[in-house]
């Protein structure tokens, strides 16, 4: 179904190395094989680390115009192949086409914005003579590349998440080794090929960007190597915690899970809030870390909101993700679907009411709405990562804010209200990385700082902030 437009094997070192094994990448919707993907080894991970370490100084010394040229060139190359990337993403992730189009658009912005950040890597002078001992001294600091970067991406947005790691690393002057999710390596392999072609045209070493696929052992080899300057990971909290332990004391940037909440105040525009749940709870088939999962409704409007939501649920079309009208399709694999069905059953057994969905048709989990989901159930406490939203009525927004905060996660949350006072109070009160007012919690521009608190991670993505994360300050003190 997909004929790879890049060499066989893995982009390791200066060329493409044969992989010791391969595995089929499967279209989640119907189980057809999309293509055979190379599976790397720990030995190839070490080879990539050796190559990255060998060019670390060369990459750090690349002139700004070269780094910017590489980034701009990659952006243009993706744009020229936009439709092909969109179709490939549908096939390897199973995400609806509409969401894959959004992924490519955001990817283009990531590369363009990263190119702009090259010109913003600078320092400033420091008044050392604030101490008497500093009289006559000149002080200034600059930013230097942190070193070799390892970027590990999740399966749900493979092209975008890999770009979040690779593009800022290049802008910062760091060689980068990407490890895509085993289920979705194809778009990232193609991206790596485009990066290396752009590097060659700009006179930069191919080892600037490498990629290794493989199992947990491959990942462990990458994150534990003392030559690595930083590890950037997007995925589950459990895996992120393990990476942080294994990588210590090296820097880790962790963009982990969530169970994003949406609060609807009594004065909210209910039509807009219902629309937000329909858009924000089911896009990417719910497989997004900031999709709407917990909906907290003021008692005064809970009944009307629920009725409106159920009345419009049929707008969320399920089916073949290649169809432009589809909004929910199959999850990444059958095991994920079975897990979610089990969580729904457990929530019902604990007292939740199933208002809609909760079953599969042709392998696709239907958009699901649960009410009165109690604490202590996975559907409420954990990240469901599926087209499932949970409704709960509360007495007031203060109670809702307490419930938002009563979670081990803290990525994004949103509040629907017509009160500026309530909106500003939410910004102050909610313990999350981002508060969104009168929009879905999943709103994200790839130029803003993005990340969470608590078990949702540490560090910030977005080109400006990621580039800064991948550099270190170097202080200069000079007595003329």
Order of alpha helices (4+ residues) and beta strands (2+ residues): beta-beta-beta-beta-alpha-alpha-alpha-alpha-beta-beta-beta-alpha-beta-alpha-beta-alpha-beta-alpha-beta-beta-alpha-beta-alpha-alpha-beta-beta-beta-beta-alpha-beta-alpha-beta-alpha-beta-beta-alpha-beta
